[in-house]
Amino acid sequence: MDEEYDVILLGTGLKECVLAGLLGVAGKKILHMDRNKYYGGESASMTPLEDLYSKFNMSPPPTDTGRGRDWNVDLIPKFLMANGLLVKLLIHTGVTRYLEFKCIEGSYVYKGQKIHKVPADEREALSSSLMGLFEKRRFRNLLVWINDYDEKDPKTYKDVPPNTRMIDAFKKFGLDQDTIDFTGHALALHSDDDYLEKPALETIKRIKLYSESLARYGKSPYLYPLYGLGELPQGFARLSAIYGGTYMLDKPADEIVYENGVVVGVRSGDQVARCKAVICDPSYAQDKVKKVGQVIRAICLLRHPVSVGTNASPGSIQIIIPQKQVQRHNDIYVCCMAQTNMVTPKDWYVALVSTTVETNNPEAEIRPGLALLEPIYQKFVSVSDLYEPIEDGTTSRLFISSSYDATTHFESTCIDILDVYRRYMGEPFDFSKVTRGLDADDNQEGAQ
């Protein structure tokens, strides 16, 4: 450990692992440490099932839950957009050779006490149960306009230039409030309604991403690694051997060492590893972060798939409950996976309900999501604080990631990864370097 590194990363959470991969590819000499004996930190994957029960101070699981090793329960499950930023970053690092992905079977939205499939193209818009006949046509016109929209070609604007407020763009198409809700929250994946006052271009790009991702594999725009997200940090640990990085688990970071206000190393016991910068999650630098909120998450074990009102219930699913549908400021997220994702034994399902806490009774806030899962075999509820760094780290060379939000998709996580990368490197990540698709990897079977 008594060497000098370009950067030391503390914590093997998803953000730190992706950053380690990006910096390794960029030629940086890396030391990656974690105080835990397992990979993943806050975003770890619990296996065997006994580990999940003991983490929540519960007696061992009943025998009917099957073999403990057949469970891989992610504490913070998040889906990848098939054409999204994270997939591009994973391809760039080369870690995809160690992973296999599967398409999530369904993308749904909650409206009026029921769940409906999210219509993502013109054909689905016209057959959707979400809207009446005339509203379907208006929504279809919106999708056609978004699909043709090109910020470099004013002819495609149709009197809605890129800096128009999104609420005004919706008004131009005459959409009703429920349609605006599912478009903004289930297609554009905004978590609250602040976007309505912001330029339309951001929402147009998000909806394009959704439809491009859906076009990749057909069932939904979302992918998930077989055996859960715990495969990602382990893939990056294997990758580190290629670019000369060093991984150390069960290695406490007792002190971040400074000279003249600038990071120069990390002390563990009586050893000090010297470095030019440190990247870490908030738990390693608690005096350098501020609390900005809380997230409640309920992991639920089920004996049945989530009912979507049709005969064929998908084994893997994402449901977004837009905040206005349940009189809230923030959306509620529900996701579920099964044996096809290699995360449960046969005939078992694992679901998560999450949202940003708004009251003194967080568990009551997720009731609309839990109601979609009943009956629930076992529930594991946690409330986590959300932290953000106080400063950007460009002076001190200490770069801290933000806590994981309530969303069940990776796009907001990626924005933070890219922000830390930009602060450390002094320039944004160049996506033009990523020239292949996920299914172009020689050693990767692609999503199924």
C-alpha positions as CSV (number, residue, x, y, z in Angstrom):
1,M,0.0,0.0,0.0
2,D,3.0,2.3,0.5
3,E,3.0,3.6,-3.0
4,E,1.9,6.8,-4.8
5,Y,-1.3,6.7,-6.9
6,D,-3.0,9.2,-9.2
7,V,-6.2,8.7,-7.4
8,I,-7.5,6.6,-4.5
9,L,-11.2,5.6,-4.5
10,L,-13.0,4.9,-1.2
11,G,-16.0,2.7,-1.4
12,T,-16.9,0.1,-4.1
13,G,-20.4,1.5,-4.8
14,L,-21.6,1.6,-8.4
15,K,-20.6,5.2,-8.9
16,E,-17.0,4.7,-7.6
17,C,-16.6,1.5,-9.6
18,V,-17.7,3.1,-12.9
19,L,-15.4,6.1,-12.2
20,A,-12.5,3.6,-11.4
21,G,-13.1,2.0,-14.8
22,L,-13.2,5.3,-16.7
23,L,-10.1,6.6,-15.0
24,G,-8.3,3.3,-15.5
25,V,-9.0,3.4,-19.2
26,A,-7.7,7.0,-19.1
27,G,-4.3,5.7,-17.9
28,K,-4.6,6.7,-14.2
29,K,-2.9,4.6,-11.5
30,I,-5.6,3.6,-9.1
31,L,-6.0,2.2,-5.6
32,H,-9.6,1.2,-4.7
33,M,-10.4,0.5,-1.1
34,D,-13.6,-0.5,0.8
35,R,-14.0,-0.8,4.6
36,N,-16.5,-3.7,4.0
37,K,-15.7,-7.3,3.3
38,Y,-18.0,-7.2,0.3
39,Y,-18.3,-5.2,-2.9
40,G,-21.0,-2.6,-3.5
41,G,-21.2,-0.5,-0.3
42,E,-24.6,1.1,-0.1
43,S,-25.6,-0.5,-3.4
44,A,-24.5,-4.0,-2.5
45,S,-26.2,-7.2,-3.6
46,M,-27.2,-9.5,-0.7
47,T,-26.4,-13.1,-1.2
48,P,-27.2,-15.6,0.3
49,L,-30.6,-14.6,1.5
50,E,-29.5,-15.1,5.1
51,D,-27.3,-11.9,4.7
52,L,-30.3,-9.8,3.9
53,Y,-32.2,-11.1,7.0
54,S,-29.2,-10.5,9.3
55,K,-28.6,-7.0,7.8
56,F,-32.2,-6.1,9.0
57,N,-31.6,-7.8,12.4
58,M,-34.1,-10.6,11.6
59,S,-33.9,-14.3,12.4
60,P,-32.9,-16.6,9.5
61,P,-35.3,-17.0,6.6
62,P,-37.9,-19.8,6.7
63,T,-37.0,-22.9,4.8
64,D,-39.6,-22.4,2.1
65,T,-37.6,-19.5,0.7
66,G,-35.3,-22.2,-0.9
67,R,-31.6,-22.2,-1.2
68,G,-30.1,-19.0,0.2
69,R,-27.5,-18.8,-2.7
70,D,-30.3,-18.6,-5.3
71,W,-31.1,-15.1,-4.1
72,N,-29.2,-12.0,-5.2
73,V,-31.2,-9.1,-3.6
74,D,-30.0,-5.6,-4.6
75,L,-30.3,-3.0,-1.8
76,I,-30.7,-0.3,-4.4
77,P,-31.9,-1.8,-7.6
78,K,-31.7,0.5,-10.7
79,F,-32.4,-0.4,-14.3
80,L,-30.2,0.6,-17.2
81,M,-31.7,2.4,-20.2
82,A,-30.7,0.2,-23.2
83,N,-29.4,3.3,-25.1
84,G,-28.5,5.3,-22.0
85,L,-25.4,6.9,-20.6
86,L,-24.4,4.1,-18.2
87,V,-24.5,1.5,-21.0
88,K,-22.2,3.7,-23.0
89,L,-19.8,4.2,-20.1
90,L,-19.7,0.4,-19.4
91,I,-19.0,-0.3,-23.0
92,H,-16.1,2.3,-23.0
93,T,-14.5,0.6,-19.9
94,G,-14.8,-2.9,-21.4
95,V,-16.5,-4.3,-18.3
96,T,-19.4,-5.6,-20.4
97,R,-17.2,-8.7,-21.3
98,Y,-17.9,-9.9,-17.7
99,L,-21.6,-9.2,-17.7
100,E,-24.7,-10.5,-19.3
101,F,-27.9,-8.4,-19.4
102,K,-31.6,-9.2,-19.8
103,C,-34.4,-6.9,-20.9
104,I,-37.0,-6.0,-18.3
105,E,-40.3,-7.3,-19.6
106,G,-42.6,-4.4,-18.9
107,S,-42.7,-0.6,-18.3
108,Y,-45.9,0.6,-16.6
109,V,-47.5,3.8,-15.2
110,Y,-50.1,4.2,-12.4
111,K,-53.2,6.2,-13.2
112,G,-56.6,6.2,-11.4
113,Q,-55.8,3.2,-9.0
114,K,-54.8,1.0,-12.0
115,I,-51.5,0.3,-13.8
116,H,-51.2,0.7,-17.6
117,K,-48.5,-0.1,-20.1
118,V,-46.5,3.0,-21.0
119,P,-47.2,3.8,-24.7
120,A,-43.9,4.5,-26.3
121,D,-44.6,4.7,-30.0
122,E,-47.4,5.9,-32.3
123,R,-49.0,2.4,-32.6
124,E,-49.1,1.8,-28.8
125,A,-50.4,5.4,-28.3
126,L,-53.5,4.6,-30.4
127,S,-54.3,1.3,-28.6
128,S,-53.4,2.5,-25.0
129,S,-56.0,2.3,-22.2
130,L,-54.6,5.4,-20.7
131,M,-56.5,7.9,-22.9
132,G,-59.7,8.5,-24.7
133,L,-59.8,8.5,-28.5
134,F,-59.2,12.3,-29.1
135,E,-56.5,12.4,-26.5
136,K,-54.7,9.5,-28.2
137,R,-54.5,11.5,-31.4
138,R,-53.1,14.5,-29.6
139,F,-50.6,12.3,-27.8
140,R,-49.6,10.6,-31.1
141,N,-49.0,14.0,-32.6
142,L,-46.7,14.9,-29.7
143,L,-44.7,11.7,-30.2
144,V,-44.4,12.3,-34.0
145,W,-43.2,15.9,-33.3
146,I,-40.6,14.7,-30.7
147,N,-39.4,11.9,-33.0
148,D,-38.8,14.4,-35.8
149,Y,-37.4,17.2,-33.6
150,D,-33.8,18.3,-34.5
151,E,-32.4,21.2,-32.6
152,K,-30.1,22.0,-35.6
153,D,-33.1,22.2,-38.0
154,P,-35.6,25.0,-37.1
155,K,-38.1,23.5,-39.7
156,T,-38.7,20.7,-37.2
157,Y,-39.6,23.0,-34.3
158,K,-43.2,23.6,-35.4
159,D,-43.3,26.9,-33.5
160,V,-41.7,25.3,-30.4
161,P,-38.0,26.4,-30.3
162,P,-35.7,24.5,-27.9
163,N,-35.9,27.1,-25.1
164,T,-39.7,27.1,-24.9
165,R,-41.0,26.0,-21.5
166,M,-42.2,22.4,-21.5
167,I,-45.6,23.3,-20.1
168,D,-46.1,25.6,-23.2
169,A,-45.1,22.7,-25.5
170,F,-47.7,20.5,-23.9
171,K,-50.3,23.2,-24.2
172,K,-49.6,23.6,-27.9
173,F,-50.6,19.9,-28.4
174,G,-53.7,20.4,-26.1
175,L,-52.8,17.5,-23.8
176,D,-54.7,16.9,-20.6
177,Q,-53.1,16.7,-17.1
178,D,-53.1,12.9,-16.9
179,T,-51.3,12.6,-20.3
180,I,-48.8,15.3,-19.2
181,D,-48.2,13.3,-16.0
182,F,-47.3,10.0,-17.6
183,T,-45.3,11.7,-20.5
184,G,-43.2,13.7,-18.0
185,H,-42.7,11.0,-15.4
186,A,-42.9,7.6,-17.2
187,L,-41.4,8.5,-20.6
188,A,-39.1,11.5,-19.8
189,L,-38.4,10.0,-16.3
190,H,-38.6,13.3,-14.4
191,S,-39.1,12.7,-10.7
192,D,-41.0,15.9,-10.0
193,D,-42.8,18.7,-11.9
194,D,-39.9,21.3,-11.9
195,Y,-39.2,20.3,-15.6
196,L,-42.4,22.0,-16.7
197,E,-40.9,25.4,-16.3
198,K,-37.6,24.4,-17.9
199,P,-36.6,24.4,-21.6
200,A,-38.5,21.8,-23.7
201,L,-35.3,20.4,-25.3
202,E,-34.2,18.5,-22.1
203,T,-37.6,16.6,-22.0
204,I,-37.5,16.0,-25.8
205,K,-34.1,14.4,-25.4
206,R,-35.3,12.2,-22.5
207,I,-38.3,11.0,-24.4
208,K,-36.1,10.3,-27.5
209,L,-33.8,8.2,-25.2
210,Y,-36.8,6.2,-23.9
211,S,-38.0,5.4,-27.4
212,E,-34.5,4.7,-28.8
213,S,-33.8,2.3,-25.8
214,L,-37.2,0.6,-26.3
215,A,-36.3,0.1,-30.0
216,R,-33.1,-1.8,-29.0
217,Y,-34.8,-4.9,-27.5
218,G,-38.6,-4.3,-27.8
219,K,-40.1,-5.3,-24.5
220,S,-39.1,-2.3,-22.5
221,P,-36.3,0.3,-22.6
222,Y,-34.7,-1.2,-19.5
223,L,-31.9,-3.7,-19.0
224,Y,-30.6,-5.5,-15.8
225,P,-27.5,-7.6,-15.3
226,L,-28.1,-11.3,-14.6
227,Y,-27.5,-12.0,-10.9
228,G,-28.1,-8.4,-10.0
229,L,-26.1,-5.2,-9.8
230,G,-23.5,-6.9,-7.5
231,E,-22.0,-8.2,-10.7
232,L,-20.9,-4.7,-11.8
233,P,-18.4,-4.0,-9.0
234,Q,-17.0,-7.5,-9.3
235,G,-16.6,-7.0,-13.1
236,F,-14.7,-3.8,-12.4
237,A,-12.4,-5.6,-9.9
238,R,-11.5,-8.1,-12.6
239,L,-11.0,-5.3,-15.1
240,S,-8.6,-3.5,-12.8
241,A,-6.0,-6.2,-13.4
242,I,-5.9,-5.2,-17.0
243,Y,-5.1,-1.5,-16.3
244,G,-3.0,-2.1,-13.3
245,G,-5.4,-0.9,-10.6
246,T,-5.4,-2.4,-7.1
247,Y,-8.5,-3.4,-5.1
248,M,-8.6,-3.8,-1.3
249,L,-11.7,-5.0,0.5
250,D,-12.0,-5.0,4.4
251,K,-9.5,-2.1,4.4
252,P,-10.6,0.8,6.6
253,A,-9.8,4.4,5.6
254,D,-9.0,5.9,9.0
255,E,-8.1,9.3,7.7
256,I,-7.9,11.4,4.5
257,V,-4.5,13.1,4.8
258,Y,-4.1,16.8,3.8
259,E,-1.2,19.2,3.4
260,N,-2.0,22.9,3.0
261,G,-5.7,22.0,2.5
262,V,-5.0,19.6,-0.4
263,V,-5.4,15.8,-0.3
264,V,-2.1,14.0,-0.3
265,G,-3.1,10.5,0.8
266,V,-5.2,8.0,2.8
267,R,-4.2,6.5,6.1
268,S,-5.3,2.9,7.0
269,G,-3.9,1.8,10.4
270,D,-0.2,2.8,10.4
271,Q,0.1,2.8,6.6
272,V,-0.4,5.8,4.3
273,A,-1.0,5.5,0.6
274,R,0.0,8.8,-1.1
275,C,-2.1,10.2,-3.9
276,K,-2.9,13.3,-6.0
277,A,-6.7,13.0,-5.4
278,V,-9.4,11.0,-3.6
279,I,-12.8,10.1,-4.9
280,C,-15.3,8.7,-2.3
281,D,-18.9,8.2,-1.4
282,P,-20.4,10.5,1.4
283,S,-19.8,8.0,4.2
284,Y,-16.0,8.4,3.9
285,A,-16.1,12.2,4.3
286,Q,-19.0,13.0,6.6
287,D,-17.6,16.4,7.5
288,K,-17.5,17.5,3.8
289,V,-21.2,16.7,2.9
290,K,-24.6,18.2,3.7
291,K,-27.9,16.3,4.2
292,V,-30.4,17.3,1.5
293,G,-33.3,14.8,2.2
294,Q,-34.1,11.1,2.8
295,V,-35.2,8.1,0.7
296,I,-37.4,5.3,2.0
297,R,-37.0,1.9,0.3
298,A,-39.0,-1.3,1.0
299,I,-37.5,-4.6,-0.4
300,C,-40.4,-7.1,-0.7
301,L,-40.2,-10.9,-1.2
302,L,-43.3,-12.1,-3.1
303,R,-44.7,-15.5,-4.1
304,H,-46.4,-14.1,-7.2
305,P,-45.7,-11.7,-10.1
306,V,-47.1,-8.2,-9.9
307,S,-50.5,-8.2,-11.4
308,V,-50.9,-5.8,-14.4
309,G,-54.5,-6.5,-15.2
310,T,-53.8,-8.9,-18.0
311,N,-53.5,-12.7,-18.1
312,A,-49.8,-12.7,-18.7
313,S,-48.1,-11.0,-15.8
314,P,-44.5,-10.1,-16.5
315,G,-41.8,-11.5,-14.2
316,S,-39.8,-8.3,-14.4
317,I,-41.4,-4.8,-14.4
318,Q,-41.0,-1.2,-13.6
319,I,-44.0,0.9,-12.5
320,I,-43.9,4.7,-12.0
321,I,-46.5,6.3,-9.8
322,P,-46.5,10.0,-10.9
323,Q,-46.7,12.3,-7.8
324,K,-50.0,14.0,-8.8
325,Q,-51.7,10.6,-9.0
326,V,-51.2,10.2,-5.2
327,Q,-51.1,13.9,-4.2
328,R,-47.3,14.1,-3.6
329,H,-44.4,16.2,-4.7
330,N,-42.2,13.2,-5.7
331,D,-42.9,10.1,-7.7
332,I,-43.1,6.6,-6.2
333,Y,-41.1,3.9,-7.9
334,V,-41.9,0.2,-8.0
335,C,-39.7,-2.5,-9.6
336,C,-39.9,-6.3,-9.5
337,M,-37.6,-9.1,-10.8
338,A,-37.6,-12.9,-10.7
339,Q,-35.8,-16.1,-11.6
340,T,-35.4,-15.0,-15.3
341,N,-33.0,-12.3,-13.9
342,M,-31.2,-14.9,-11.8
343,V,-32.0,-13.0,-8.6
344,T,-34.5,-15.4,-6.9
345,P,-35.4,-19.1,-6.9
346,K,-38.2,-20.5,-9.1
347,D,-41.7,-19.0,-8.3
348,W,-40.2,-16.3,-6.1
349,Y,-40.1,-12.5,-6.9
350,V,-38.2,-9.6,-5.3
351,A,-39.7,-6.1,-5.5
352,L,-38.7,-2.7,-4.4
353,V,-40.8,0.4,-3.6
354,S,-39.0,3.7,-3.1
355,T,-39.6,7.4,-2.9
356,T,-38.2,10.7,-1.5
357,V,-39.4,11.2,2.0
358,E,-41.8,14.1,2.4
359,T,-43.5,13.6,5.9
360,N,-42.7,12.2,9.4
361,N,-44.4,8.9,8.4
362,P,-42.3,7.6,5.5
363,E,-43.8,4.1,5.4
364,A,-47.3,5.6,4.9
365,E,-45.9,7.4,1.9
366,I,-45.1,4.2,0.0
367,R,-48.5,2.5,0.7
368,P,-49.8,3.1,-2.9
369,G,-46.7,1.2,-4.2
370,L,-47.0,-1.6,-1.6
371,A,-50.7,-2.1,-2.4
372,L,-49.7,-3.1,-5.9
373,L,-47.6,-6.0,-4.5
374,E,-50.0,-7.5,-2.0
375,P,-49.8,-10.1,-0.6
376,I,-46.2,-9.5,0.6
377,Y,-44.3,-12.5,2.0
378,Q,-41.6,-10.4,3.8
379,K,-40.8,-6.7,3.8
380,F,-37.4,-5.0,4.6
381,V,-37.8,-1.3,5.1
382,S,-35.0,1.3,5.4
383,V,-34.8,5.1,5.5
384,S,-31.5,6.5,4.2
385,D,-30.2,10.1,4.4
386,L,-29.3,11.8,1.1
387,Y,-26.0,13.7,1.1
388,E,-24.3,16.0,-1.4
389,P,-20.8,17.4,-1.3
390,I,-20.4,20.9,0.2
391,E,-17.8,21.9,-2.4
392,D,-16.7,20.7,-5.8
393,G,-13.3,19.4,-4.8
394,T,-11.3,21.2,-7.4
395,T,-9.2,23.0,-4.8
396,S,-8.9,20.3,-2.1
397,R,-8.7,17.4,-4.7
398,L,-11.4,15.5,-2.6
399,F,-14.2,14.6,-5.0
400,I,-17.3,13.2,-3.3
401,S,-20.3,11.6,-5.1
402,S,-23.9,12.2,-4.0
403,S,-26.1,9.6,-2.3
404,Y,-28.4,7.3,-4.5
405,D,-31.8,8.9,-5.1
406,A,-35.2,7.1,-5.0
407,T,-35.4,6.5,-8.8
408,T,-35.3,2.9,-10.1
409,H,-33.3,3.8,-13.2
410,F,-29.7,4.9,-13.7
411,E,-29.9,8.2,-15.6
412,S,-29.6,10.5,-12.5
413,T,-26.8,8.3,-11.1
414,C,-24.9,8.7,-14.4
415,I,-25.2,12.5,-14.3
416,D,-23.4,12.4,-10.9
417,I,-20.7,10.0,-12.2
418,L,-20.1,12.3,-15.2
419,D,-20.1,15.4,-12.9
420,V,-17.4,13.8,-10.6
421,Y,-15.4,12.8,-13.7
422,R,-15.5,16.4,-15.1
423,R,-14.5,17.9,-11.7
424,Y,-11.5,15.5,-11.4
425,M,-10.4,15.5,-15.0
426,G,-11.1,19.2,-15.7
427,E,-13.0,18.3,-18.8
428,P,-16.3,16.4,-19.6
429,F,-16.3,12.8,-20.7
430,D,-16.1,12.5,-24.5
431,F,-18.9,10.2,-25.6
432,S,-17.6,10.2,-29.2
433,K,-15.1,7.7,-27.9
434,V,-17.9,5.1,-27.5
435,T,-18.4,3.8,-31.0
436,R,-19.9,0.3,-30.3
437,G,-23.2,-0.9,-29.1
438,L,-23.8,-3.3,-26.2
439,D,-24.5,-6.2,-28.6
440,A,-21.3,-5.5,-30.5
441,D,-19.0,-6.8,-27.7
442,D,-17.3,-9.9,-29.0
443,N,-17.5,-11.7,-25.6
444,Q,-21.0,-10.5,-24.8
445,E,-24.1,-12.3,-25.8
446,G,-26.1,-9.1,-25.5
447,A,-29.4,-8.6,-23.9
448,Q,-31.9,-11.4,-24.4
